[in-house]
Amino acid sequence: MSAPSPKILNISWGRIEIEDDKVFKDIKLFPGGCREWNWKETGTQHFPGIQYSDVKELIENGAEEIVLTRGVLGRLRVRKSTIRRLKADGITVHVLKTKKAVKLYNSLTNNRKIGALIHSTC
């Protein structure tokens, strides 16, 4: 198995702290690594929401299960087409508000090839 996905140590409004003292506002996590989730790269907005192009990188880095956040208040949407395509690719997908998404993601990091998109506001 590849290196595990990094654990999230703390989350607060606008701030996600992970292992190795790294801090992000929004983050892409995948087996063996992570990086800032910059919505401008794919043109993502709260509505219509997370696109397949946002999660493609997670799969390319080995994620077989993905946690998608809807934001702290649930304002970020996930496009139905994104979920359909992930399922068609054989990827297990979970869609939750941020705090529950982080809890689930952390619980899966040791024994699954897990990826996540975490939004720390809205």
C-alpha positions, -999 to +999 in steps of 0.1 A: +000+000+000+012+035-007+019+061+020-013+069+040-031+102+035-021+129+060-043+133+090-061+165+098-050+176+133-073+206+138-100+225+118-115+259+125-131+286+104-107+293+075-079+271+088-070+234+084-040+221+102-025+188+091+005+167+101+040+183+094+027+217+106+011+225+073-019+249+073-045+254+045-078+272+040-091+245+017-073+213+010-070+183-014-058+152+005-048+119-011-025+089-004+009+102+003+002+139+001-019+170+000-020+205-015-041+237-014-075+233-030-077+263-053-112+266-066-100+290-094-081+261-111-114+245-122-139+274-118-156+258-088-183+278-070-206+270-041-233+264-067-234+243-087-206+229-066-177+204-067-169+191-102-153+159-113-122+180-123-118+189-086-115+152-076-097+138-106-063+145-090-073+125-059-079+094-081-047+100-100-029+099-067-044+065-057-076+074-038-101+046-040-125+062-016-133+100-014-148+123+012-163+155-001-172+183+022-202+206+018-186+232+040-191+240+077-226+254+071-235+231+042-234+258+015-210+241-009-228+217-032-216+186-050-227+182-086-248+150-091-227+143-122-196+143-101-211+116-078-224+096-107-190+096-124-171+087-092-195+057-087-191+047-123-153+047-117-158+024-088-149+050-062-168+050-029-179+086-021-191+103+011-206+138+011-208+155+046-206+188+063-170+197+072-167+186+108-183+152+101-162+149+069-130+155+088-139+129+114-147+103+088-117+111+067-093+108+097-109+074+107-102+060+072-066+072+067-048+042+082-066+014+064-080+028+032-067+046+001-086+077+010-088+112-006-107+142+004-117+178-005-121+198+026-136+233+026-131+252+059-158+279+057-194+283+045 
